[in-house]
Amino acid sequence: MVKIKPFKGIRPPKEYASEVASRPYDVLNSVEAKAEAGEKSLLHIIKPEIDFDPIADEHEERVYQKAVDNFKAWKERGWLVQDDEEHYYVYAQTMDGRTQYGLVACCHFDDYLTGKIKKHELTRKDKEEDRMKHVRIQNANIEPVFFSHPANGEIDEIVASVVKETPEYDFVAPDGFGHHFWVIKDKSLTERITKIFEQIPALYVADGHHRTAAAALVGSEKMKQNPDHKGTEEYCYFLAVIFPEDQLKIIDYNRVVKDLNGMTPNELLKALESDFVVEDKGTEIFKPDALHTFSMYLNGRWYSLKAREGRYDDSDPIGVLDVTILSNLVLDKLLGIKDLRTDKRIDFVGGIRGLGSLKERVDSGEMAVAFALYPVSMKQLTDIADSGNIMPPKTTWFEPKLRSGLVIHSLE
């Protein structure tokens, strides 16, 4: 059903892997990237604006050219070397004692365009175009996208057999997360993996919607430019790490709001009572422990907000989401925030930062109120993607993030 293939990965020699590998382009700003980038770091290729003094605008033509120059230099210096043969790879990540194992493969752009690779978020044209420029100028997918696939026992068995061997790379990044990487050299396993995925009906975009869209659109562009296009060319494929859905864990994605829309804290508490059972939890951090229960930090105190019966629709894959309930009953109805994508009064905080970060932003006076949500489940994500629906903005946060630079896919 879905088409994947092995590829000749461009990757660092073993001794350079931990120095080349970096956090993804979109989880740190240019100043953070400049401070974090060592001599060999992939950040010089994916965020080349850091090589200018002062830091340049990332959309300038000279910055895109610098990305090309740096990618070429990394290969010339032997910091990135292409494998002689096509392989699948296994990439595992360890966080808080839990390890998840993904298959590194190339996916076909047509599967995205025809809906076999399913998305759950909208993309923005400006961000797509920026990522497309990077794919075009490098003629490569420098960073992988993060997909999931329905659990499959035979894939699990193959991966388990591969990871018994000594990993090619094995290191702990500065953030404390472990990264482990194997090359699948057994050709019979490679052939079997391809065949198994031909029976898998769909893949799901977990993280990297803009990179996925950009890679698929560049493949489509190249198809139109090639009168002899057959559909098997390397440019038809893009780089992904595909994890079984039963190994993935989504963490909470929380909200902070700058003001109370003209209300006092007591007026907000009173207004909330029509749709929620409100309980004062005191000054100790309160984390929601079930669907439809929210944590609110307001005026130095934590509150539990439990949505009342009849205020949400459990039969609707979107209506059942806590982000929908909070948006409809609190952010829109009480605080006047109509568009989460554009309203400057709201900000979003990944749960990896902890609820203490919500408290700090309210206590500092920067924000007036914070809301913590119970995480979305993988089943909710796949139900929404299967139904063709789109999640509200900033619903899912996956952790750990994929490390960039462990392997690159050339479109040539």
Contacts in CASP RR format, 6 or more apart in sequence:
PFRMAT RR
TARGET T0000
AUTHOR 0000-0000-0000
METHOD contacts of the structure
MODEL  1
MVKIKPFKGIRPPKEYASEVASRPYDVLNSVEAKAEAGEKSLLHIIKPEI
DFDPIADEHEERVYQKAVDNFKAWKERGWLVQDDEEHYYVYAQTMDGRTQ
YGLVACCHFDDYLTGKIKKHELTRKDKEEDRMKHVRIQNANIEPVFFSHP
ANGEIDEIVASVVKETPEYDFVAPDGFGHHFWVIKDKSLTERITKIFEQI
PALYVADGHHRTAAAALVGSEKMKQNPDHKGTEEYCYFLAVIFPEDQLKI
IDYNRVVKDLNGMTPNELLKALESDFVVEDKGTEIFKPDALHTFSMYLNG
RWYSLKAREGRYDDSDPIGVLDVTILSNLVLDKLLGIKDLRTDKRIDFVG
GIRGLGSLKERVDSGEMAVAFALYPVSMKQLTDIADSGNIMPPKTTWFEP
KLRSGLVIHSLE
1 116 0 8 1.000
1 197 0 8 1.000
1 198 0 8 1.000
1 199 0 8 1.000
1 200 0 8 1.000
1 201 0 8 1.000
1 202 0 8 1.000
2 107 0 8 1.000
2 108 0 8 1.000
2 111 0 8 1.000
2 116 0 8 1.000
2 117 0 8 1.000
2 197 0 8 1.000
2 198 0 8 1.000
2 200 0 8 1.000
2 201 0 8 1.000
2 202 0 8 1.000
2 203 0 8 1.000
3 107 0 8 1.000
3 108 0 8 1.000
3 110 0 8 1.000
3 111 0 8 1.000
3 197 0 8 1.000
3 198 0 8 1.000
4 105 0 8 1.000
4 106 0 8 1.000
4 107 0 8 1.000
4 108 0 8 1.000
4 193 0 8 1.000
4 194 0 8 1.000
4 197 0 8 1.000
4 242 0 8 1.000
5 86 0 8 1.000
5 105 0 8 1.000
5 106 0 8 1.000
5 108 0 8 1.000
5 194 0 8 1.000
5 237 0 8 1.000
6 86 0 8 1.000
6 87 0 8 1.000
6 88 0 8 1.000
6 105 0 8 1.000
6 106 0 8 1.000
6 184 0 8 1.000
6 190 0 8 1.000
6 193 0 8 1.000
6 194 0 8 1.000
7 86 0 8 1.000
7 87 0 8 1.000
7 105 0 8 1.000
7 106 0 8 1.000
7 234 0 8 1.000
7 237 0 8 1.000
7 239 0 8 1.000
7 409 0 8 1.000
7 410 0 8 1.000
8 82 0 8 1.000
8 83 0 8 1.000
8 84 0 8 1.000
8 85 0 8 1.000
8 86 0 8 1.000
8 87 0 8 1.000
8 410 0 8 1.000
9 82 0 8 1.000
9 83 0 8 1.000
9 87 0 8 1.000
9 89 0 8 1.000
9 407 0 8 1.000
9 408 0 8 1.000
9 409 0 8 1.000
9 410 0 8 1.000
10 75 0 8 1.000
10 80 0 8 1.000
10 81 0 8 1.000
10 82 0 8 1.000
10 83 0 8 1.000
10 140 0 8 1.000
10 407 0 8 1.000
10 408 0 8 1.000
10 409 0 8 1.000
10 410 0 8 1.000
11 17 0 8 1.000
11 80 0 8 1.000
11 81 0 8 1.000
11 83 0 8 1.000
11 405 0 8 1.000
11 406 0 8 1.000
11 407 0 8 1.000
11 408 0 8 1.000
12 19 0 8 1.000
12 20 0 8 1.000
12 21 0 8 1.000
12 40 0 8 1.000
12 79 0 8 1.000
12 80 0 8 1.000
12 81 0 8 1.000
12 405 0 8 1.000
12 406 0 8 1.000
13 78 0 8 1.000
13 79 0 8 1.000
13 81 0 8 1.000
14 168 0 8 1.000
14 169 0 8 1.000
16 40 0 8 1.000
16 78 0 8 1.000
16 79 0 8 1.000
17 168 0 8 1.000
17 169 0 8 1.000
17 171 0 8 1.000
17 181 0 8 1.000
17 406 0 8 1.000
18 169 0 8 1.000
18 171 0 8 1.000
18 173 0 8 1.000
19 38 0 8 1.000
19 39 0 8 1.000
19 40 0 8 1.000
19 41 0 8 1.000
20 40 0 8 1.000
20 41 0 8 1.000
20 42 0 8 1.000
20 74 0 8 1.000
20 79 0 8 1.000
20 80 0 8 1.000
20 405 0 8 1.000
21 42 0 8 1.000
21 169 0 8 1.000
21 171 0 8 1.000
21 173 0 8 1.000
21 179 0 8 1.000
21 403 0 8 1.000
21 404 0 8 1.000
21 405 0 8 1.000
21 406 0 8 1.000
22 36 0 8 1.000
22 37 0 8 1.000
22 41 0 8 1.000
22 42 0 8 1.000
22 43 0 8 1.000
22 46 0 8 1.000
22 403 0 8 1.000
22 404 0 8 1.000
22 405 0 8 1.000
23 36 0 8 1.000
23 43 0 8 1.000
23 175 0 8 1.000
23 401 0 8 1.000
23 403 0 8 1.000
23 404 0 8 1.000
24 46 0 8 1.000
24 143 0 8 1.000
24 401 0 8 1.000
24 402 0 8 1.000
24 404 0 8 1.000
25 46 0 8 1.000
25 47 0 8 1.000
25 143 0 8 1.000
25 404 0 8 1.000
27 401 0 8 1.000
28 36 0 8 1.000
28 47 0 8 1.000
30 47 0 8 1.000
30 49 0 8 1.000
30 50 0 8 1.000
30 55 0 8 1.000
30 58 0 8 1.000
31 55 0 8 1.000
33 43 0 8 1.000
33 47 0 8 1.000
33 50 0 8 1.000
34 50 0 8 1.000
34 55 0 8 1.000
36 43 0 8 1.000
37 43 0 8 1.000
37 44 0 8 1.000
37 47 0 8 1.000
37 50 0 8 1.000
40 74 0 8 1.000
40 79 0 8 1.000
42 142 0 8 1.000
42 404 0 8 1.000
42 405 0 8 1.000
43 50 0 8 1.000
44 50 0 8 1.000
44 51 0 8 1.000
44 70 0 8 1.000
44 74 0 8 1.000
45 67 0 8 1.000
45 70 0 8 1.000
45 71 0 8 1.000
45 74 0 8 1.000
45 142 0 8 1.000
46 67 0 8 1.000
46 134 0 8 1.000
46 142 0 8 1.000
46 143 0 8 1.000
46 404 0 8 1.000
47 58 0 8 1.000
48 58 0 8 1.000
48 63 0 8 1.000
48 64 0 8 1.000
48 66 0 8 1.000
48 67 0 8 1.000
48 70 0 8 1.000
49 55 0 8 1.000
49 56 0 8 1.000
49 57 0 8 1.000
49 58 0 8 1.000
49 60 0 8 1.000
49 63 0 8 1.000
49 66 0 8 1.000
51 66 0 8 1.000
51 70 0 8 1.000
52 62 0 8 1.000
52 63 0 8 1.000
52 66 0 8 1.000
56 62 0 8 1.000
56 63 0 8 1.000
57 63 0 8 1.000
58 130 0 8 1.000
59 130 0 8 1.000
64 133 0 8 1.000
64 134 0 8 1.000
64 137 0 8 1.000
65 137 0 8 1.000
67 134 0 8 1.000
67 137 0 8 1.000
67 138 0 8 1.000
68 137 0 8 1.000
68 138 0 8 1.000
71 80 0 8 1.000
71 138 0 8 1.000
71 140 0 8 1.000
71 142 0 8 1.000
74 80 0 8 1.000
75 81 0 8 1.000
75 82 0 8 1.000
80 405 0 8 1.000
80 408 0 8 1.000
82 410 0 8 1.000
83 183 0 8 1.000
86 190 0 8 1.000
87 183 0 8 1.000
87 184 0 8 1.000
87 185 0 8 1.000
87 190 0 8 1.000
88 103 0 8 1.000
88 104 0 8 1.000
88 105 0 8 1.000
88 184 0 8 1.000
88 189 0 8 1.000
88 190 0 8 1.000
88 193 0 8 1.000
89 103 0 8 1.000
89 104 0 8 1.000
89 181 0 8 1.000
89 182 0 8 1.000
89 183 0 8 1.000
89 184 0 8 1.000
89 407 0 8 1.000
90 101 0 8 1.000
90 102 0 8 1.000
90 103 0 8 1.000
90 104 0 8 1.000
90 159 0 8 1.000
90 162 0 8 1.000
90 163 0 8 1.000
90 181 0 8 1.000
90 182 0 8 1.000
90 184 0 8 1.000
91 101 0 8 1.000
91 102 0 8 1.000
91 103 0 8 1.000
91 104 0 8 1.000
91 179 0 8 1.000
91 180 0 8 1.000
91 181 0 8 1.000
91 241 0 8 1.000
91 402 0 8 1.000
91 406 0 8 1.000
91 407 0 8 1.000
92 99 0 8 1.000
92 100 0 8 1.000
92 101 0 8 1.000
92 102 0 8 1.000
92 163 0 8 1.000
92 167 0 8 1.000
92 179 0 8 1.000
92 180 0 8 1.000
92 181 0 8 1.000
93 99 0 8 1.000
93 100 0 8 1.000
93 177 0 8 1.000
93 178 0 8 1.000
93 179 0 8 1.000
93 180 0 8 1.000
93 400 0 8 1.000
93 402 0 8 1.000
93 403 0 8 1.000
94 177 0 8 1.000
94 178 0 8 1.000
94 179 0 8 1.000
94 180 0 8 1.000
95 177 0 8 1.000
95 178 0 8 1.000
95 399 0 8 1.000
95 400 0 8 1.000
98 249 0 8 1.000
99 180 0 8 1.000
100 243 0 8 1.000
100 247 0 8 1.000
100 248 0 8 1.000
100 249 0 8 1.000
101 159 0 8 1.000
101 163 0 8 1.000
101 243 0 8 1.000
101 244 0 8 1.000
101 247 0 8 1.000
102 159 0 8 1.000
102 241 0 8 1.000
102 242 0 8 1.000
102 243 0 8 1.000
102 244 0 8 1.000
102 247 0 8 1.000
103 155 0 8 1.000
103 159 0 8 1.000
103 193 0 8 1.000
103 241 0 8 1.000
103 242 0 8 1.000
103 243 0 8 1.000
104 144 0 8 1.000
104 239 0 8 1.000
104 240 0 8 1.000
104 241 0 8 1.000
104 242 0 8 1.000
104 407 0 8 1.000
105 193 0 8 1.000
105 197 0 8 1.000
105 240 0 8 1.000
105 242 0 8 1.000
106 237 0 8 1.000
106 238 0 8 1.000
106 239 0 8 1.000
106 240 0 8 1.000
106 409 0 8 1.000
107 117 0 8 1.000
107 147 0 8 1.000
107 203 0 8 1.000
107 237 0 8 1.000
107 238 0 8 1.000
107 240 0 8 1.000
107 242 0 8 1.000
108 236 0 8 1.000
108 237 0 8 1.000
109 215 0 8 1.000
109 216 0 8 1.000
109 217 0 8 1.000
109 218 0 8 1.000
109 219 0 8 1.000
109 220 0 8 1.000
109 223 0 8 1.000
109 236 0 8 1.000
109 237 0 8 1.000
109 238 0 8 1.000
110 231 0 8 1.000
110 236 0 8 1.000
111 117 0 8 1.000
111 203 0 8 1.000
112 212 0 8 1.000
112 213 0 8 1.000
112 215 0 8 1.000
112 216 0 8 1.000
113 216 0 8 1.000
113 220 0 8 1.000
115 202 0 8 1.000
116 201 0 8 1.000
116 202 0 8 1.000
116 203 0 8 1.000
117 147 0 8 1.000
117 202 0 8 1.000
117 203 0 8 1.000
117 204 0 8 1.000
117 205 0 8 1.000
117 212 0 8 1.000
117 216 0 8 1.000
118 202 0 8 1.000
118 203 0 8 1.000
118 204 0 8 1.000
118 205 0 8 1.000
118 382 0 8 1.000
118 385 0 8 1.000
118 386 0 8 1.000
118 388 0 8 1.000
119 205 0 8 1.000
119 209 0 8 1.000
119 212 0 8 1.000
119 385 0 8 1.000
119 390 0 8 1.000
120 204 0 8 1.000
120 205 0 8 1.000
120 381 0 8 1.000
120 384 0 8 1.000
120 385 0 8 1.000
120 389 0 8 1.000
120 390 0 8 1.000
120 391 0 8 1.000
120 395 0 8 1.000
120 396 0 8 1.000
121 205 0 8 1.000
121 209 0 8 1.000
121 390 0 8 1.000
121 391 0 8 1.000
121 393 0 8 1.000
121 395 0 8 1.000
122 209 0 8 1.000
122 390 0 8 1.000
122 393 0 8 1.000
123 209 0 8 1.000
123 210 0 8 1.000
123 213 0 8 1.000
124 210 0 8 1.000
127 210 0 8 1.000
128 210 0 8 1.000
128 213 0 8 1.000
128 214 0 8 1.000
128 217 0 8 1.000
129 214 0 8 1.000
130 210 0 8 1.000
130 214 0 8 1.000
131 210 0 8 1.000
131 211 0 8 1.000
131 213 0 8 1.000
131 214 0 8 1.000
131 215 0 8 1.000
132 214 0 8 1.000
132 217 0 8 1.000
132 218 0 8 1.000
134 142 0 8 1.000
134 214 0 8 1.000
135 141 0 8 1.000
135 214 0 8 1.000
135 215 0 8 1.000
135 218 0 8 1.000
135 238 0 8 1.000
135 411 0 8 1.000
136 218 0 8 1.000
136 221 0 8 1.000
139 410 0 8 1.000
139 411 0 8 1.000
139 412 0 8 1.000
140 408 0 8 1.000
140 409 0 8 1.000
140 410 0 8 1.000
140 411 0 8 1.000
140 412 0 8 1.000
141 211 0 8 1.000
141 215 0 8 1.000
141 238 0 8 1.000
141 239 0 8 1.000
141 408 0 8 1.000
141 409 0 8 1.000
141 411 0 8 1.000
142 404 0 8 1.000
142 405 0 8 1.000
142 408 0 8 1.000
143 211 0 8 1.000
143 239 0 8 1.000
143 402 0 8 1.000
143 404 0 8 1.000
143 405 0 8 1.000
144 239 0 8 1.000
144 240 0 8 1.000
144 241 0 8 1.000
144 402 0 8 1.000
144 404 0 8 1.000
144 407 0 8 1.000
145 205 0 8 1.000
145 207 0 8 1.000
145 208 0 8 1.000
145 211 0 8 1.000
145 212 0 8 1.000
145 215 0 8 1.000
145 238 0 8 1.000
145 239 0 8 1.000
145 240 0 8 1.000
145 241 0 8 1.000
146 205 0 8 1.000
146 206 0 8 1.000
146 207 0 8 1.000
146 208 0 8 1.000
146 240 0 8 1.000
146 241 0 8 1.000
146 243 0 8 1.000
146 398 0 8 1.000
146 401 0 8 1.000
146 402 0 8 1.000
147 203 0 8 1.000
147 204 0 8 1.000
147 205 0 8 1.000
147 206 0 8 1.000
147 240 0 8 1.000
147 241 0 8 1.000
147 242 0 8 1.000
147 243 0 8 1.000
148 203 0 8 1.000
148 204 0 8 1.000
148 206 0 8 1.000
148 242 0 8 1.000
148 243 0 8 1.000
148 244 0 8 1.000
148 245 0 8 1.000
148 248 0 8 1.000
148 378 0 8 1.000
148 382 0 8 1.000
149 155 0 8 1.000
149 197 0 8 1.000
149 200 0 8 1.000
149 203 0 8 1.000
149 204 0 8 1.000
149 242 0 8 1.000
149 243 0 8 1.000
149 244 0 8 1.000
149 245 0 8 1.000
150 200 0 8 1.000
150 201 0 8 1.000
150 202 0 8 1.000
150 244 0 8 1.000
150 245 0 8 1.000
150 382 0 8 1.000
151 244 0 8 1.000
151 245 0 8 1.000
151 246 0 8 1.000
152 196 0 8 1.000
152 200 0 8 1.000
152 244 0 8 1.000
154 192 0 8 1.000
154 196 0 8 1.000
155 193 0 8 1.000
155 196 0 8 1.000
155 244 0 8 1.000
156 244 0 8 1.000
158 189 0 8 1.000
158 192 0 8 1.000
158 193 0 8 1.000
161 189 0 8 1.000
162 182 0 8 1.000
162 184 0 8 1.000
162 189 0 8 1.000
163 180 0 8 1.000
163 182 0 8 1.000
165 182 0 8 1.000
167 180 0 8 1.000
167 181 0 8 1.000
167 182 0 8 1.000
168 181 0 8 1.000
168 182 0 8 1.000
168 183 0 8 1.000
169 179 0 8 1.000
169 180 0 8 1.000
169 181 0 8 1.000
169 406 0 8 1.000
170 179 0 8 1.000
170 180 0 8 1.000
170 181 0 8 1.000
171 178 0 8 1.000
171 179 0 8 1.000
172 178 0 8 1.000
172 179 0 8 1.000
173 179 0 8 1.000
173 403 0 8 1.000
175 400 0 8 1.000
177 400 0 8 1.000
178 400 0 8 1.000
179 403 0 8 1.000
179 406 0 8 1.000
181 406 0 8 1.000
181 407 0 8 1.000
184 190 0 8 1.000
184 193 0 8 1.000
202 385 0 8 1.000
202 386 0 8 1.000
203 240 0 8 1.000
203 242 0 8 1.000
204 245 0 8 1.000
204 381 0 8 1.000
204 382 0 8 1.000
204 385 0 8 1.000
205 212 0 8 1.000
205 385 0 8 1.000
206 243 0 8 1.000
206 248 0 8 1.000
206 381 0 8 1.000
206 396 0 8 1.000
206 398 0 8 1.000
207 396 0 8 1.000
207 398 0 8 1.000
207 401 0 8 1.000
207 402 0 8 1.000
212 238 0 8 1.000
212 240 0 8 1.000
215 238 0 8 1.000
215 239 0 8 1.000
216 238 0 8 1.000
218 235 0 8 1.000
218 411 0 8 1.000
219 235 0 8 1.000
219 236 0 8 1.000
219 238 0 8 1.000
219 411 0 8 1.000
222 233 0 8 1.000
222 235 0 8 1.000
222 236 0 8 1.000
222 411 0 8 1.000
223 229 0 8 1.000
223 231 0 8 1.000
223 233 0 8 1.000
223 235 0 8 1.000
223 236 0 8 1.000
226 233 0 8 1.000
234 410 0 8 1.000
234 411 0 8 1.000
234 412 0 8 1.000
235 411 0 8 1.000
237 409 0 8 1.000
238 409 0 8 1.000
239 407 0 8 1.000
239 408 0 8 1.000
239 409 0 8 1.000
241 402 0 8 1.000
245 378 0 8 1.000
245 382 0 8 1.000
246 378 0 8 1.000
248 378 0 8 1.000
248 398 0 8 1.000
249 375 0 8 1.000
249 398 0 8 1.000
249 399 0 8 1.000
250 375 0 8 1.000
250 376 0 8 1.000
250 377 0 8 1.000
250 378 0 8 1.000
250 381 0 8 1.000
250 396 0 8 1.000
250 397 0 8 1.000
250 398 0 8 1.000
251 350 0 8 1.000
251 351 0 8 1.000
251 352 0 8 1.000
251 375 0 8 1.000
251 397 0 8 1.000
251 398 0 8 1.000
251 399 0 8 1.000
252 350 0 8 1.000
252 351 0 8 1.000
252 372 0 8 1.000
252 373 0 8 1.000
252 374 0 8 1.000
252 375 0 8 1.000
252 397 0 8 1.000
253 323 0 8 1.000
253 348 0 8 1.000
253 349 0 8 1.000
253 350 0 8 1.000
253 351 0 8 1.000
253 373 0 8 1.000
253 375 0 8 1.000
253 394 0 8 1.000
253 395 0 8 1.000
253 396 0 8 1.000
253 397 0 8 1.000
254 348 0 8 1.000
254 349 0 8 1.000
254 350 0 8 1.000
254 351 0 8 1.000
254 355 0 8 1.000
254 358 0 8 1.000
254 370 0 8 1.000
254 371 0 8 1.000
254 372 0 8 1.000
254 373 0 8 1.000
255 326 0 8 1.000
255 331 0 8 1.000
255 346 0 8 1.000
255 347 0 8 1.000
255 348 0 8 1.000
255 349 0 8 1.000
255 370 0 8 1.000
255 371 0 8 1.000
255 373 0 8 1.000
255 394 0 8 1.000
256 346 0 8 1.000
256 347 0 8 1.000
256 348 0 8 1.000
256 349 0 8 1.000
256 358 0 8 1.000
256 361 0 8 1.000
256 362 0 8 1.000
256 367 0 8 1.000
256 369 0 8 1.000
256 370 0 8 1.000
256 371 0 8 1.000
257 331 0 8 1.000
257 335 0 8 1.000
257 337 0 8 1.000
257 345 0 8 1.000
257 346 0 8 1.000
257 367 0 8 1.000
257 368 0 8 1.000
257 369 0 8 1.000
257 370 0 8 1.000
257 371 0 8 1.000
258 344 0 8 1.000
258 345 0 8 1.000
258 346 0 8 1.000
258 366 0 8 1.000
258 367 0 8 1.000
258 368 0 8 1.000
259 335 0 8 1.000
259 345 0 8 1.000
259 368 0 8 1.000
260 267 0 8 1.000
260 268 0 8 1.000
260 335 0 8 1.000
260 368 0 8 1.000
260 369 0 8 1.000
261 334 0 8 1.000
261 335 0 8 1.000
261 336 0 8 1.000
263 271 0 8 1.000
263 334 0 8 1.000
265 298 0 8 1.000
265 299 0 8 1.000
268 298 0 8 1.000
268 334 0 8 1.000
268 369 0 8 1.000
269 278 0 8 1.000
269 298 0 8 1.000
269 303 0 8 1.000
271 334 0 8 1.000
272 278 0 8 1.000
272 296 0 8 1.000
272 305 0 8 1.000
272 330 0 8 1.000
272 334 0 8 1.000
275 307 0 8 1.000
275 308 0 8 1.000
275 311 0 8 1.000
275 329 0 8 1.000
275 330 0 8 1.000
275 333 0 8 1.000
276 294 0 8 1.000
276 305 0 8 1.000
276 306 0 8 1.000
276 307 0 8 1.000
276 308 0 8 1.000
276 311 0 8 1.000
276 329 0 8 1.000
277 304 0 8 1.000
277 305 0 8 1.000
277 306 0 8 1.000
277 308 0 8 1.000
278 303 0 8 1.000
278 304 0 8 1.000
278 305 0 8 1.000
279 303 0 8 1.000
279 304 0 8 1.000
279 306 0 8 1.000
280 301 0 8 1.000
280 302 0 8 1.000
280 303 0 8 1.000
281 295 0 8 1.000
281 301 0 8 1.000
281 302 0 8 1.000
281 303 0 8 1.000
281 304 0 8 1.000
282 301 0 8 1.000
282 302 0 8 1.000
283 300 0 8 1.000
283 301 0 8 1.000
283 302 0 8 1.000
284 302 0 8 1.000
285 302 0 8 1.000
285 355 0 8 1.000
285 356 0 8 1.000
285 359 0 8 1.000
286 295 0 8 1.000
286 302 0 8 1.000
286 303 0 8 1.000
286 304 0 8 1.000
286 355 0 8 1.000
287 295 0 8 1.000
287 355 0 8 1.000
287 372 0 8 1.000
288 294 0 8 1.000
288 295 0 8 1.000
288 304 0 8 1.000
288 372 0 8 1.000
288 373 0 8 1.000
288 374 0 8 1.000
289 374 0 8 1.000
290 374 0 8 1.000
291 320 0 8 1.000
291 322 0 8 1.000
291 374 0 8 1.000
292 306 0 8 1.000
292 307 0 8 1.000
292 312 0 8 1.000
292 322 0 8 1.000
292 325 0 8 1.000
292 374 0 8 1.000
293 304 0 8 1.000
293 305 0 8 1.000
293 306 0 8 1.000
293 307 0 8 1.000
293 374 0 8 1.000
294 304 0 8 1.000
294 305 0 8 1.000
294 306 0 8 1.000
294 307 0 8 1.000
294 322 0 8 1.000
294 326 0 8 1.000
294 371 0 8 1.000
294 372 0 8 1.000
294 373 0 8 1.000
294 374 0 8 1.000
295 302 0 8 1.000
295 303 0 8 1.000
295 304 0 8 1.000
295 305 0 8 1.000
295 355 0 8 1.000
295 371 0 8 1.000
295 372 0 8 1.000
295 373 0 8 1.000
296 302 0 8 1.000
296 303 0 8 1.000
296 304 0 8 1.000
296 305 0 8 1.000
296 369 0 8 1.000
296 370 0 8 1.000
296 371 0 8 1.000
296 372 0 8 1.000
297 303 0 8 1.000
297 355 0 8 1.000
297 358 0 8 1.000
297 359 0 8 1.000
297 362 0 8 1.000
297 369 0 8 1.000
297 370 0 8 1.000
297 371 0 8 1.000
297 372 0 8 1.000
298 362 0 8 1.000
298 368 0 8 1.000
298 369 0 8 1.000
298 370 0 8 1.000
300 359 0 8 1.000
300 362 0 8 1.000
300 363 0 8 1.000
305 330 0 8 1.000
307 325 0 8 1.000
307 329 0 8 1.000
311 325 0 8 1.000
311 329 0 8 1.000
312 319 0 8 1.000
312 320 0 8 1.000
312 324 0 8 1.000
312 325 0 8 1.000
313 319 0 8 1.000
313 320 0 8 1.000
314 320 0 8 1.000
317 380 0 8 1.000
317 383 0 8 1.000
317 384 0 8 1.000
317 387 0 8 1.000
317 389 0 8 1.000
318 324 0 8 1.000
318 384 0 8 1.000
318 389 0 8 1.000
318 391 0 8 1.000
318 392 0 8 1.000
319 325 0 8 1.000
320 380 0 8 1.000
321 376 0 8 1.000
321 380 0 8 1.000
321 391 0 8 1.000
321 392 0 8 1.000
321 395 0 8 1.000
322 373 0 8 1.000
322 374 0 8 1.000
322 376 0 8 1.000
323 373 0 8 1.000
323 376 0 8 1.000
323 391 0 8 1.000
323 392 0 8 1.000
323 394 0 8 1.000
323 395 0 8 1.000
324 392 0 8 1.000
326 371 0 8 1.000
326 373 0 8 1.000
327 337 0 8 1.000
327 340 0 8 1.000
327 392 0 8 1.000
330 371 0 8 1.000
331 337 0 8 1.000
331 340 0 8 1.000
331 346 0 8 1.000
332 338 0 8 1.000
335 345 0 8 1.000
337 343 0 8 1.000
337 345 0 8 1.000
337 346 0 8 1.000
340 346 0 8 1.000
340 392 0 8 1.000
340 393 0 8 1.000
340 394 0 8 1.000
341 393 0 8 1.000
347 361 0 8 1.000
347 367 0 8 1.000
348 393 0 8 1.000
348 394 0 8 1.000
349 357 0 8 1.000
349 358 0 8 1.000
349 361 0 8 1.000
349 370 0 8 1.000
350 397 0 8 1.000
351 397 0 8 1.000
351 399 0 8 1.000
352 397 0 8 1.000
352 399 0 8 1.000
355 372 0 8 1.000
358 370 0 8 1.000
358 372 0 8 1.000
359 370 0 8 1.000
361 367 0 8 1.000
361 370 0 8 1.000
362 368 0 8 1.000
362 369 0 8 1.000
362 370 0 8 1.000
375 397 0 8 1.000
376 391 0 8 1.000
376 395 0 8 1.000
376 396 0 8 1.000
381 391 0 8 1.000
381 396 0 8 1.000
384 390 0 8 1.000
384 391 0 8 1.000
END
